[in-house]
Amino acid sequence: MTSLNDLKKGQKGRILSFENLEIEKAFLIFGLLPDVTVELKRKMPFGGSLYLSFNQTLLAVRRSEAAQVSIEIQ
């Protein structure tokens, strides 16, 4: 399984699924749905947040949450 954590800076991925309903609800609030393409803009050092860009939005996501989102790297 490939997750959001596997993206490298500037790389894009299409969301496939979420590991559990709680994570899915949290991401749906921000418009991150299956089939949405996200781009990794920045990865903070020392296990910090990931900054994702999608639909003219920039969102910071914890790595623990990003690990629960399955993607297809494009």
OpenMM code with the backbone's topology and positions (N, CA, C; nanometers):
from openmm import Vec3, app, unit

residues = "MET THR SER LEU ASN ASP LEU LYS LYS GLY GLN LYS GLY ARG ILE LEU SER PHE GLU ASN LEU GLU ILE GLU LYS ALA PHE LEU ILE PHE GLY LEU LEU PRO ASP VAL THR VAL GLU LEU LYS ARG LYS MET PRO PHE GLY GLY SER LEU TYR LEU SER PHE ASN GLN THR LEU LEU ALA VAL ARG ARG SER GLU ALA ALA GLN VAL SER ILE GLU ILE GLN".split()
positions = [
    Vec3(0.0836, -0.1185, 0.0000),
    Vec3(0.0000, 0.0000, 0.0000),
    Vec3(0.0881, 0.1249, 0.0000),
    Vec3(0.0518, 0.2193, -0.0818),
    Vec3(0.1215, 0.3466, -0.0873),
    Vec3(0.0354, 0.4498, -0.0151),
    Vec3(0.0987, 0.5284, 0.0713),
    Vec3(0.0241, 0.6295, 0.1470),
    Vec3(0.0760, 0.7694, 0.1138),
    Vec3(0.0089, 0.8699, 0.1667),
    Vec3(0.0527, 1.0085, 0.1465),
    Vec3(0.1951, 1.0298, 0.1958),
    Vec3(0.2368, 0.9536, 0.2963),
    Vec3(0.3736, 0.9656, 0.3488),
    Vec3(0.4797, 0.9307, 0.2455),
    Vec3(0.4433, 0.8542, 0.1441),
    Vec3(0.5402, 0.8092, 0.0439),
    Vec3(0.5680, 0.9116, -0.0652),
    Vec3(0.4892, 1.0189, -0.0689),
    Vec3(0.5123, 1.1220, -0.1703),
    Vec3(0.6420, 1.1974, -0.1421),
    Vec3(0.7074, 1.2371, -0.2490),
    Vec3(0.8253, 1.3232, -0.2396),
    Vec3(0.7828, 1.4640, -0.2811),
    Vec3(0.8606, 1.5638, -0.2407),
    Vec3(0.8274, 1.7028, -0.2710),
    Vec3(0.8039, 1.7208, -0.4209),
    Vec3(0.6902, 1.7818, -0.4545),
    Vec3(0.6544, 1.8072, -0.5933),
    Vec3(0.5808, 1.6924, -0.6601),
    Vec3(0.5727, 1.5793, -0.5955),
    Vec3(0.5070, 1.4624, -0.6522),
    Vec3(0.3563, 1.4689, -0.6254),
    Vec3(0.2795, 1.4103, -0.7170),
    Vec3(0.1343, 1.4094, -0.7039),
    Vec3(0.0834, 1.2678, -0.6834),
    Vec3(-0.0306, 1.2596, -0.6159),
    Vec3(-0.0946, 1.1310, -0.5946),
    Vec3(-0.2452, 1.1470, -0.5912),
    Vec3(-0.3145, 1.0418, -0.6340),
    Vec3(-0.4612, 1.0414, -0.6351),
    Vec3(-0.5096, 0.9596, -0.5167),
    Vec3(-0.5962, 1.0167, -0.4358),
    Vec3(-0.6485, 0.9471, -0.3182),
    Vec3(-0.7369, 0.8308, -0.3624),
    Vec3(-0.7093, 0.7132, -0.3041),
    Vec3(-0.7875, 0.5939, -0.3343),
    Vec3(-0.8849, 0.5601, -0.2227),
    Vec3(-0.8347, 0.5566, -0.0974),
    Vec3(-0.9205, 0.5182, 0.0146),
    Vec3(-0.8592, 0.5635, 0.1461),
    Vec3(-0.9394, 0.5479, 0.2513),
    Vec3(-0.8970, 0.5835, 0.3864),
    Vec3(-0.8995, 0.4581, 0.4724),
    Vec3(-0.8095, 0.4513, 0.5695),
    Vec3(-0.7964, 0.3318, 0.6527),
    Vec3(-0.9155, 0.3114, 0.7459),
    Vec3(-0.9719, 0.4218, 0.7962),
    Vec3(-1.0869, 0.4078, 0.8854),
    Vec3(-1.1815, 0.5258, 0.8694),
    Vec3(-1.3001, 0.5103, 0.9238),
    Vec3(-1.4052, 0.6108, 0.9087),
    Vec3(-1.3700, 0.7432, 0.9755),
    Vec3(-1.3013, 0.7388, 1.0874),
    Vec3(-1.2636, 0.8610, 1.1588),
    Vec3(-1.1724, 0.9493, 1.0735),
    Vec3(-1.0720, 0.8887, 1.0130),
    Vec3(-0.9801, 0.9632, 0.9248),
    Vec3(-1.0553, 1.0134, 0.8021),
    Vec3(-1.1421, 0.9296, 0.7475),
    Vec3(-1.2188, 0.9689, 0.6296),
    Vec3(-1.3031, 1.0930, 0.6597),
    Vec3(-1.3710, 1.0965, 0.7719),
    Vec3(-1.4522, 1.2130, 0.8099),
    Vec3(-1.3662, 1.3381, 0.8233),
    Vec3(-1.2499, 1.3249, 0.8865),
    Vec3(-1.1609, 1.4401, 0.9057),
    Vec3(-1.1159, 1.4976, 0.7713),
    Vec3(-1.0814, 1.4116, 0.6771),
    Vec3(-1.0352, 1.4587, 0.5468),
    Vec3(-1.1496, 1.5115, 0.4606),
    Vec3(-1.2679, 1.4525, 0.4741),
    Vec3(-1.3825, 1.4981, 0.3958),
    Vec3(-1.4205, 1.6416, 0.4295),
    Vec3(-1.4014, 1.6819, 0.5540),
    Vec3(-1.4314, 1.8193, 0.5957),
    Vec3(-1.3541, 1.9197, 0.5110),
    Vec3(-1.2315, 1.8840, 0.4730),
    Vec3(-1.1460, 1.9737, 0.3952),
    Vec3(-1.1572, 1.9511, 0.2446),
    Vec3(-1.2449, 1.8587, 0.2029),
    Vec3(-1.2651, 1.8343, 0.0606),
    Vec3(-1.1722, 1.7311, 0.0013),
    Vec3(-1.1030, 1.6563, 0.0849),
    Vec3(-1.0167, 1.5490, 0.0356),
    Vec3(-1.0995, 1.4218, 0.0219),
    Vec3(-1.1438, 1.3970, -0.0982),
    Vec3(-1.2284, 1.2829, -0.1303),
    Vec3(-1.1501, 1.1834, -0.2149),
    Vec3(-1.1979, 1.0599, -0.2233),
    Vec3(-1.1356, 0.9678, -0.3190),
    Vec3(-1.1388, 1.0288, -0.4593),
    Vec3(-1.0349, 1.0046, -0.5357),
    Vec3(-1.0136, 1.0542, -0.6727),
    Vec3(-0.9624, 1.1976, -0.6792),
    Vec3(-0.9452, 1.2652, -0.5662),
    Vec3(-0.8846, 1.3987, -0.5654),
    Vec3(-0.7331, 1.3818, -0.5753),
    Vec3(-0.6708, 1.4632, -0.6593),
    Vec3(-0.5257, 1.4608, -0.6754),
    Vec3(-0.4636, 1.5657, -0.5845),
    Vec3(-0.3633, 1.5235, -0.5075),
    Vec3(-0.2926, 1.6134, -0.4165),
    Vec3(-0.1456, 1.6204, -0.4578),
    Vec3(-0.0824, 1.7322, -0.4280),
    Vec3(0.0610, 1.7489, -0.4532),
    Vec3(0.1299, 1.7804, -0.3215),
    Vec3(0.2416, 1.7138, -0.2958),
    Vec3(0.3186, 1.7413, -0.1754),
    Vec3(0.4040, 1.8651, -0.1998),
    Vec3(0.3748, 1.9697, -0.1260),
    Vec3(0.4486, 2.0950, -0.1398),
    Vec3(0.5695, 2.1012, -0.0477),
    Vec3(0.5534, 2.0443, 0.0742),
    Vec3(0.6628, 2.0527, 0.1708),
    Vec3(0.6491, 1.9432, 0.2756),
    Vec3(0.7628, 1.8896, 0.3175),
    Vec3(0.7693, 1.7898, 0.4236),
    Vec3(0.8566, 1.8486, 0.5331),
    Vec3(0.7968, 1.8734, 0.6478),
    Vec3(0.8713, 1.9327, 0.7582),
    Vec3(0.9670, 1.8293, 0.8171),
    Vec3(1.0837, 1.8739, 0.8620),
    Vec3(1.1825, 1.7795, 0.9161),
    Vec3(1.1412, 1.7220, 1.0514),
    Vec3(1.2125, 1.6179, 1.0921),
    Vec3(1.1952, 1.5548, 1.2233),
    Vec3(1.0538, 1.5023, 1.2457),
    Vec3(0.9944, 1.4472, 1.1407),
    Vec3(0.8615, 1.3871, 1.1538),
    Vec3(0.7480, 1.4866, 1.1604),
    Vec3(0.7734, 1.6080, 1.1138),
    Vec3(0.6700, 1.7121, 1.1166),
    Vec3(0.5635, 1.6915, 1.0110),
    Vec3(0.4803, 1.7907, 0.9956),
    Vec3(0.3647, 1.7850, 0.9068),
    Vec3(0.4032, 1.7779, 0.7592),
    Vec3(0.3050, 1.7334, 0.6797),
    Vec3(0.3136, 1.7367, 0.5340),
    Vec3(0.2232, 1.8496, 0.4870),
    Vec3(0.2681, 1.9260, 0.3912),
    Vec3(0.1863, 2.0331, 0.3342),
    Vec3(0.1397, 1.9883, 0.1970),
    Vec3(0.0079, 1.9706, 0.1836),
    Vec3(-0.0520, 1.9206, 0.0610),
    Vec3(-0.1290, 2.0311, -0.0086),
    Vec3(-0.1211, 2.0323, -0.1410),
    Vec3(-0.1943, 2.1283, -0.2218),
    Vec3(-0.2958, 2.0522, -0.3070),
    Vec3(-0.4202, 2.1032, -0.3090),
    Vec3(-0.5261, 2.0451, -0.3914),
    Vec3(-0.6363, 2.1486, -0.4079),
    Vec3(-0.6947, 2.1552, -0.5253),
    Vec3(-0.8069, 2.2465, -0.5519),
    Vec3(-0.7834, 2.3864, -0.4953),
    Vec3(-0.6679, 2.4432, -0.5190),
    Vec3(-0.6296, 2.5773, -0.4735),
    Vec3(-0.6309, 2.5910, -0.3215),
    Vec3(-0.6053, 2.4814, -0.2515),
    Vec3(-0.6012, 2.4787, -0.1059),
    Vec3(-0.4673, 2.4223, -0.0605),
    Vec3(-0.4123, 2.4761, 0.0471),
    Vec3(-0.2913, 2.4226, 0.1087),
    Vec3(-0.3291, 2.3733, 0.2477),
    Vec3(-0.2988, 2.2479, 0.2767),
    Vec3(-0.3407, 2.1854, 0.4015),
    Vec3(-0.2221, 2.1166, 0.4675),
    Vec3(-0.2031, 2.1408, 0.5978),
    Vec3(-0.1004, 2.0709, 0.6754),
    Vec3(-0.1644, 1.9473, 0.7377),
    Vec3(-0.0965, 1.8332, 0.7219),
    Vec3(-0.1486, 1.7054, 0.7704),
    Vec3(-0.0412, 1.6364, 0.8536),
    Vec3(-0.0804, 1.5807, 0.9679),
    Vec3(0.0137, 1.5023, 1.0487),
    Vec3(0.0546, 1.3768, 0.9725),
    Vec3(0.1784, 1.3356, 0.9899),
    Vec3(0.2248, 1.2150, 0.9214),
    Vec3(0.1489, 1.0910, 0.9657),
    Vec3(0.1076, 1.0862, 1.0912),
    Vec3(0.0308, 0.9712, 1.1402),
    Vec3(-0.1039, 0.9604, 1.0683),
    Vec3(-0.1634, 1.0739, 1.0347),
    Vec3(-0.2888, 1.0738, 0.9598),
    Vec3(-0.2637, 1.0430, 0.8120),
    Vec3(-0.1569, 1.1002, 0.7570),
    Vec3(-0.1237, 1.0774, 0.6168),
    Vec3(-0.0961, 0.9296, 0.5883),
    Vec3(-0.0434, 0.8595, 0.6872),
    Vec3(-0.0132, 0.7170, 0.6708),
    Vec3(-0.1388, 0.6325, 0.6539),
    Vec3(-0.2540, 0.6887, 0.6888),
    Vec3(-0.3804, 0.6153, 0.6816),
    Vec3(-0.4603, 0.6461, 0.5547),
    Vec3(-0.3972, 0.7157, 0.4595),
    Vec3(-0.4627, 0.7503, 0.3339),
    Vec3(-0.3890, 0.6807, 0.2200),
    Vec3(-0.4587, 0.5895, 0.1526),
    Vec3(-0.4006, 0.5172, 0.0387),
    Vec3(-0.4082, 0.6027, -0.0869),
    Vec3(-0.2989, 0.6039, -0.1612),
    Vec3(-0.2947, 0.6847, -0.2848),
    Vec3(-0.2339, 0.6038, -0.3979),
    Vec3(-0.2512, 0.6590, -0.5181),
    Vec3(-0.1840, 0.6109, -0.6381),
    Vec3(-0.0924, 0.7242, -0.6834),
    Vec3(0.0377, 0.7010, -0.6831),
    Vec3(0.1321, 0.8063, -0.7229),
    Vec3(0.1235, 0.8276, -0.8731),
    Vec3(0.1208, 0.9544, -0.9127),
    Vec3(0.1092, 0.9891, -1.0550),
    Vec3(0.2363, 1.0449, -1.1089),
] * unit.nanometer
topology = app.Topology()
chain = topology.addChain("A")
for resn in residues:
    res = topology.addResidue(resn, chain)
    for name in ("N", "CA", "C"):
        topology.addAtom(name, app.Element.getBySymbol(name[0]), res)
